[in-house]
Amino acid sequence: MWGEFLTEELIKAGNHPVLFNRGKRNPDLFPELRRITGDRLTSDLKQIANQSWDVVVDFSCMFPDNLEEIIVMLRGKVSRYIFVSTASVYPFDNAELWKSPVNENTETLPCTPEQRADKDMISSYGEKKAECERVLLDKDWLDSIIFRPALIYGRYDPTDRFYYWLYKVKTQNEILIPDEGKFKATNTYSEDFAKLIQSTVSIERHNKVYNSVTHLPVSLKKYLEITAKLLNKTPKFISADWQFLEENKVEQWADLPLTLKGMDLVLDNSNLIADFPVTFQSFENSIKGCIDYYSSLGWPQPKYGLNPLKERELLKKIS
């Protein structure tokens, strides 16, 4: 899914990427490009080892052993390996760590042998991604760049976590928010992330690891206020404290996306800004882009977040 916006950006820049995927999702996209059909978790992988590559961009790797296999196959056949990791490599259960912006030198999650061998894509997600990073960092001979995006939002987002709040502002007069919307975060706008990765194809000097967020810290309340202004809406934001929410079995992040209790999620992206010739859009302009995109889709109801009926019940309790 995220490979789509990168492919579009590469084509715009005059590149002709070769796509390697299973051909199951949107197989008719980019018919002008060469495509290698295969499953990276099977012997299909050998198809990419029979030639040399200028750059490999890896969006989908979840398993360290699979990445190790790929790197061994490609030794001497790839000039640069770009790996899309995640901010989830940092420990989210350490509120003390997040009292100031987290930089790339922060220790990442350990990965046990059992977690490394676990074939489930969801369990131990951050641990396995952190181990994938270590697989790459251990290869001194490999020119690699590791990006750690936070929540990626914008076109093609399959999670609806960012969209959840856009939809609320668009469709509701009253919106339940936690703790007055104080939670602050830095996220990653898909359009800017694509431009960033595209620039990586040819950049000469670089570090190994980058926090890849594309805007300054912004609170949930500020995000909602910007959205309301752009949509010409005036919803009432009704705050509930975390004790009330927990008593009513409302889960942070899952029911109320982009929110965590008692901490912010702010990444320091100063190394990224210093090393890459990419100008990111303002947060407000990224919201405009999202509004245009979801308007073109007809504002479908989000798949993620608090059930609307439960939200109405909670709003009645508060009032």
N, C-alpha and C positions, 0 to 999 in steps of 0.2 A: 503493500500500500504506500509506504513512504518512498519507495523507489520510484514511484510515478513522477512526483514533483522534481526529483533529481534528474530523471531521464529527460523531462521537458527542459530543464535548465541546461543540461549538457547539449542537447540538440540546438537550443537557441545560441549557444556559444560556438557552434560549428563542429562539435564533437559527434562521433558515431559510436556510442557504447554498444557492447555486446551484452545481451540479457541472458542470465542463467536463472531459470526458475522452473517450477513444475508445470507451468502452462495451464493452471486450473483457474486462476482468478484473472478475468479480463484478458483472455488469450489473444484477442484481436487488437489490443493496444499496440501502437508503434509498429505497424506492419512493414515500415521501411527499414527497420533495424534487423540485424542478424540475431537470431535467438538460439540458445542451446537449451533444450528441454531436459530436465533431470531433477532428481531429488538429492539434495546435498548430503542426506544421511545414508545414502546407498552408494554402490559402486558407480552410479552415474557421475559421481564427482570426478572420475578419471577423465571425463570429456574436457575438463578445463586444463588438464595437465599436459596436453599434447601440443601446446604452443606457448609462446611467450606473450606477456601482457605488460603494457605500460603501467597501468594502475588497476588494482582491484578495489572495489568499494563493497564492503560487506555490511549489509543492513540486518541480516536475519540470523546471524549465528547466536545460538543459545548454549551450546555445549562445548566445553573446553577440549574434549578429546577430538571432536569433529574439527575444530579449528586447528589443533595440532596436526591432524591428518592433512588438512589443506596446505598448511605452511610447508610441511615436508615435501608434498607433491610439487609445490611451486618454487622450491628453492632454485635459484638461478634462472627462473622464468618470469619473475615479476619485479618491476622496478620500485613499486610503492604499494603498500597495503593500508587502506583506510578502513578503520573499524569503527562502526557506530555502536558505542556502548550506552551507558545510561547513568543518570545521577543516582540511581538506586544502588550503585556500588558503595555509596556512603551509608553509614549506619543511621537510620531514621529513628532508632529508639534511644538516641543519645541527645536529649534536648540541650544539654550544656554545649555540645559541639556546634549547634546551630544558633548560638547567641550572637555570632558574628558571621559574615560571609565565609563560606567554605571554599578553600582553594585546592588546587590539584595535588598539593603535598599531603593532604589529609589522608590518613590511613584508610584503606578500603576494607570491605568485609572479607573475612577469611572464608575459605571453602573447604569443607571436610572431604575426604575421599568418597564418602557416601553421597554427599551433595553433588560432587563432580560427576559421579556415575549415574545419578538420578536422571531418568529420561523424560520426566514430566517437565513441560515447558514453563509452568507457572511456579511450581514450588522452588524455593531457593533461587529465585530469579536474579536478585542482586548479587548473591554469592557466586553464581555461575558466571555472570557477566564479569565480575571482578577477577575471577580465575582466567577467563578468556583474555583479559587485559594482561595478566601476568604471563600467559603463554606468549603473547606478542613481545612484551618487554624483555623476555628472556632471550629473544633472538637478536643478538647484537648485529648480525649480518643483514637484517631486514630493515629497510626504510619504511617505518610504519608511523601512522598518525591515529591516535585514539580520540574520538569525540565523545564527550559525556553530556548529551542534551538532558534538559529537564523535561517536563511534560511538553510534548510537541503538539501544537494546535494549528488549525487552519484547514486548507483543503485536504480531502481524503482521510481526515481523522476518523478512525473506526470506533473510538472509545466514547465520544460524546461528552467527555468529562469537562472540557472547556466550554463546549457548546451548551451544556446544561444551563449555565447562568445566562447566556445570551437568550436562550429560549424563554427563560423565566421573565426576563425584562420585556421581551417582545409580547408575551401572552398573558401576563398576570398583573393585577392591580396591587396585590400584596405578596411579598416574597419573604420566606423564612431564611434568615442568615444566622450563623453562629457567632457569638461573642462580638457583636457589633461590626462584623466583617473586618476585624483587625489583622487577620492572618495575611502575611506578606510572602510573596514568592517571586522568583525569576523563572520564566518559562522560555520556550523555544518556538518561534514562529516558523512554520514550515517553509514559506517562501524564502526567508532569509537563510534558513539552514541549508536549503538547496544551493543558494548562491555561495555560501561558505564552502560546502563540499566541492563545488565546481572549481572554486579558486584553488583548492588543495591539489588538484590534478597537476598544476604546473608550478606551484610555489617551491622555491629552492631551499630556503633556510626555515627550520621549524623546530619546535619542541616535540616531545612524544605524545603528551596528553593535554587535552584542553577541555575545561568546562565550557559547554556550548549553549549558553543562554543568550538571548538576543535583545533583552531589554533590562532596564533598571528595575529594582524591587518595586512592586506595586501591591497594594492591599486589595483584598476581595472587594471591600466597599468602594474603593476608587475604580476598580474594574467595572463594577455595576453602575457607578455614576457616569463613567465615560460612555458605556453602552446605552444608558438611558438618554443621554444627551444626543447621541448619534441617531437613535431610533425615535427621538422626539416623544419619549414616554416619561411618565411621572409616577412610577410605582412606589409603594410604601415599603421600606425595608424594615421588617420586624425582627428584632434580635432576640435570641434565646441563649442563655448561658449553657455551658457544657454539662453542668449537673442536670439541668432539665432535659437536655437532649439525651444524655446517657440513661436517665430514668425512663425515657420513652423509647429506648432501644434504637436511637438514631446513631449510625456509625460515621465517625469522621472519615473523610475521603470517599468512602463507598457511597453513602447516602447524600453527603454534602461535599461534592468534588472540590478539589483545590483547597481543602481546609484540614488543618491538624490542630489538635488541642495543645495549647501551651508552648508552641514553637513556630518559627517561620522556616521556610525553605529557600534560602538565598545563596546562590553560588557566585563566587568571584570570577568574572570572565575577563579580567584585565590582561591576562596573557594572550587570550584570543584576539582582543582588540589591538594589542600591540603588534602581533605577528601577521595578521591577515588583512589584506586590502579590501575589506568588505564594509560598507556602510549599512547598518541595520535600520529598518524603518522604526518610527516612533511607535510606542505601544498603541496609541490612538489610531494610527494608520493601519496597524495590523488588525485592530478590531473592525475597522471599516472593510478591510479585505474579507474578514470572516462574515460580516453581515451581508456583503454582496454574494458570497458563496452560498450561504444558507438561504438567502432569498431566492437564489436560482433553483434551489431544491424544494422550495415551498414550505420551509420551516417545519420539517417532520418532528414528531415528538421524540425527545432523546431516549436512547436505550439505557442510559446510565443515570444513576441518581435516585433521589427520594421519590417514592410513589406519590403522585399528585393528590390522591385521596388522603393519604396519611399526612401530607403537608397541610391540607385544609383542616384536618382534625387537630393538629398541633397548633395551628394559628388560632383556632377557636379557644383552645385551652389557655393560650397566652392572653388573649383579649378578655 
